[in-house]
Structure formats: C-alpha cells, structure tokens
Amino acid sequence: MQDMQEVIIGYQGEMSLKGLNRNQFESATIKILRYRVKDAGRFRIWCAQSTFYIEPEDAEADLDLAFARVSKVFGLAAVSRSAVCEKDFDAICQTAESYLGAALARARTFKVEARRADKTFPMDSPALMRELGAYLLERHPRLKVDVHDPDCKVIVEIRDRGAYVHGPKTPGEGGLPVGTSGRALNMLSGGIDSPVAAYRMAKRGLALDHIHFASPPYTSERARRKVIALAQHTSVYTGSCNLFVVPYTRPQECIRDNAPPMLFTVLMRRSMMRIAGQIARRQGCEALITGESLAQVASQTVQAIRCTDAAQDLPVLRPLIGMDKSEIVSISRKIDTYEISIQPFEDCCTIFVAKHPVTKPNLNVIRRHEHNLDERIDELMENALKTGELTVDLLREAKRIEFPDNVIARLTGISQEEIKKQRYDNNIRAAYKMVDTCGAEFDAETPYFYSTYDH
C-alpha cells in the first residue's frame, strides 16, 4: 500500500502516574529518545495521550536500529512498530492486510483488538473489532478466531493523528527515564553483580558514573579493558556515563602489610568507599551504588555492611541486596554482560584475600586499626588532590590530616593565596588546643598549645 507509513510507538508505564510532574518525565524521555536514535537517521519524536511517537522523516532512517534502541529506554512499558493510515475503516482494513497479511497467512488462529482514543471516530471499539475481523477472515479463510491465546494478534488504535495498526506489543524496560531521580556513582568491580546493580538503579531513573579500582601489576591490562567493556555494555541501557579508574596498588599493599589479614577486606572496602565518596561529590552524584547481596560473601554480612557504610556519609544503594545469585545471573544474561563478567581476569577485590576473613567485624576495632594506616590515608588524599578540582570537602579533609597550603597548591595547581582565600571563605580555620602538661612525664612551666583542623 503506497500511502502506508511505519512508525515506532512507545507506551508509558509508571510515568503516567506522576500527576502534575508528568510533563517533566515526558520531556526527559523525549530527550533520551532523540539521543538514542540520532545515529539511526532523522526522526520526529513527540508525546501525546501517554504515548511516544518516533516517526522517520525520510527513507534513509533505519527503523530496525531505532526500534532496538527504543526498546531499551527506561520509562517505556511497551513498544511496537506500527503502520499509520487515515481514520477510515476501508483504509484500516487495507493497511491491516498489507502490514500483517504475511503473519496472518502463517497463523492458524487470530484475534483483533481495537482502542478508540479519538471518540469522534464513527465506529466504537467492539464494532471495529468485529468488522475488521470479518474482513480478514474473508481473505484468510483457514483462520479461526481465538480470543484467549491467538497465534497472531491484530491491534488497531484510533488516535488523534491517525489510525495505527500493529501486531503484539514488545515489552519495554519499564521504570523511569534515566536522570529523573538524580545521579549516582556505581562501584564497578568487573564481576557479575555490579553491572546488574547499575542496570537496576538506572531503571529507577538514576543517571550513572562508574568507579573501578585497579591494582597493577596484580591486576592486568586485560582486566581494565574488561571493565571498560562492561561500562560500554551497560550504557546501552543507562546512557552515557563516565568511568573513573583509580590506581589502588600502593594503598592495597599498605593495608596488607599493616593490618591483620582477617580485617583486610573490610579495611579495603572502607578505603574504597571514602575515595568513591569524594569522586561522587565532585561529579555531583548523590549516592553510591554497590552490587552487594546479603551474606553472599564475608564482606556482605549485616555487620560488614555497617562497617563499610560508616566510612563515608553518602547514601549507599544496594539494589541486589535481597536477590540470590541465579536471579542476578539471569539479569546479567539479559543485559548481555554475563559473558564479559566471567572472563578470568582478577580484579583488586580478589587479591590478598584472607583465608578466614572476619564476618562480624566490630566498627570500633576497625577504626583503631585504621589509625595505623596514616601512610595510606595521606597517599589517598594526595592522589585525590592530583586528580581534579579542589572541592570544599576535599580541602577540609586535606587540612584535617595536616596538608600545608603550599603542598595543596603544588598538587592542585592553585596558588597559595587562592587556597588561603578558599579556606577563609568556607570557614576552614585552625583551632588552638591546650595540652595538659601537668600530667605529662616532663617538666613544664607553661601550658603547651597546638593548632589543629580536626575540630
């Protein structure tokens, strides 16, 4: 049929319940759809009646590629490819036969469904289903009607801009459009769980960045490329994101050499949380995401999770916390990250692990051992200062652990005068405290004062 045009239709799910805020979600979805299909050709995209329309503007548009991209956009409960025609019964019949005739010829049973959003159309939905069904039976006499479990379904939607004829809808990803719930930093390890965690939180509307800790030479370049591949594969669902690869060899060796082996994993994860928290704030992220599942390994007990959470103050989201491994693997296969995740390249979480790690760590004990790791803390702060802009939180933490202004200036490339100005503007000033010399083991005739930023 020469006048027949094909479009992609996306149907809202949870978004349609957002009331007065719904237009914000719809605008975000349109922006995402435009970005996802931009390399598939020229498309016109709009939203009406809780439905998104992706219409090719020329014959060069790749509708197959566009449909594959649209089907992975969060916020759409279902998608379909549809033929469009005039709101005329004869045109609808001809379009249905032309568009779905081949599928009907292969089927033994069929069903017609009709929805009449435009109430000015003269036929009501039952009449349209009945008459269109009779028309198709005349052309396919071997067909039988089965309203419960048909081999082929013909759906007609009468909407404001035309009549849309299509087969069964393809289930969409559901959820909310990415970015409408804020931004978070995902801790991407290279295993099965963390890409699934990213997928599940993006589904709830979070825009994502990733952080990965690498420990060469204990971890290889192939392990790093594996993580990059995982970030790229998840971006099919989450959209564009940044990946931060943190060099973690020296801090990890320091923990190994200066802490009891049974506490190594908890101390390591706490340090990772602190670094991730700082990078998250620089990126404007409001939470951290991990792929932890309760009691899956020693570091994922309730007590261990409490210890790691206490290392920094951003919310930590754990979308897999109540899932078992088979459920997680099933999702990883669906999003096409499983085969990458099982590549046998170690990440830093699997090296130096004790044979019998503590499963119920005590937070006070953990903090006491961290006092013996000042070298690691200094190194982490120095590396953090080298990596980017000097935030207020980072400046305050640098002064707390006694970094002089000239060292901060050298690491960040900011003048000492500007460092001093930032400190005063943000009330980062030294406090002076007195040591009780009367109780000391040395003679002193006057009190002893010292300055500190730890107050």
HELIX and SHEET records of a PDB file:
HELIX    1   1 GLU A   14  LEU A   17  5                                   4    
HELIX    2   2 GLY A   19  ASN A   21  5                                   3    
HELIX    3   3 ARG A   22  VAL A   37  1                                  16    
HELIX    4   4 LYS A   38  ALA A   40  5                                   3    
HELIX    5   5 LEU A   63  VAL A   70  1                                   8    
HELIX    6   6 PHE A   89  ARG A  106  1                                  18    
HELIX    7   7 SER A  125  ARG A  139  1                                  15    
HELIX    8   8 ASP A  193  LYS A  203  1                                  11    
HELIX    9   9 GLU A  221  THR A  238  1                                  18    
HELIX   10  10 THR A  249  ASN A  258  1                                  10    
HELIX   11  11 PRO A  261  LEU A  263  5                                   3    
HELIX   12  12 PHE A  264  ARG A  282  1                                  19    
HELIX   13  13 ALA A  298  GLN A  300  5                                   3    
HELIX   14  14 VAL A  302  ASP A  309  1                                   8    
HELIX   15  15 LYS A  325  LYS A  334  1                                  10    
HELIX   16  16 TYR A  338  SER A  341  1                                   4    
HELIX   17  17 CYS A  348  THR A  350  5                                   3    
HELIX   18  18 LEU A  363  GLU A  370  1                                   8    
HELIX   19  19 HIS A  371  LEU A  373  5                                   3    
HELIX   20  20 ASP A  374  THR A  387  1                                  14    
HELIX   21  21 VAL A  392  ARG A  400  1                                   9    
HELIX   22  22 ASP A  405  THR A  412  1                                   8    
HELIX   23  23 GLN A  416  ASP A  425  1                                  10    
HELIX   24  24 THR A  437  GLY A  439  5                                   3    
SHEET    1   A 8 PHE A  43  ALA A  48  0                                        
SHEET    2   A 8 THR A  51  PRO A  56 -1                                        
SHEET    3   A 8 GLN A   5  GLN A  12 -1                                        
SHEET    4   A 8 LEU A  76  CYS A  85 -1                                        
SHEET    5   A 8 GLY A 162  HIS A 166 -1                                        
SHEET    6   A 8 CYS A 152  ARG A 159 -1                                        
SHEET    7   A 8 THR A 109  ARG A 116  1                                        
SHEET    8   A 8 LYS A 144  VAL A 145  1                                        
SHEET    1   B 5 PHE A  43  ALA A  48  0                                        
SHEET    2   B 5 THR A  51  PRO A  56 -1                                        
SHEET    3   B 5 GLN A   5  GLN A  12 -1                                        
SHEET    4   B 5 LEU A  76  CYS A  85 -1                                        
SHEET    5   B 5 THR A 170  PRO A 171 -1                                        
SHEET    1   C 5 LEU A 243  PRO A 247  0                                        
SHEET    2   C 5 ALA A 207  ALA A 214  1                                        
SHEET    3   C 5 ARG A 183  MET A 187  1                                        
SHEET    4   C 5 LEU A 288  ILE A 289  1                                        
SHEET    5   C 5 VAL A 316  LEU A 317  1                                        
SHEET    1   D 2 ALA A 431  VAL A 435  0                                        
SHEET    2   D 2 TYR A 448  THR A 452 -1                                        
END                                                                             
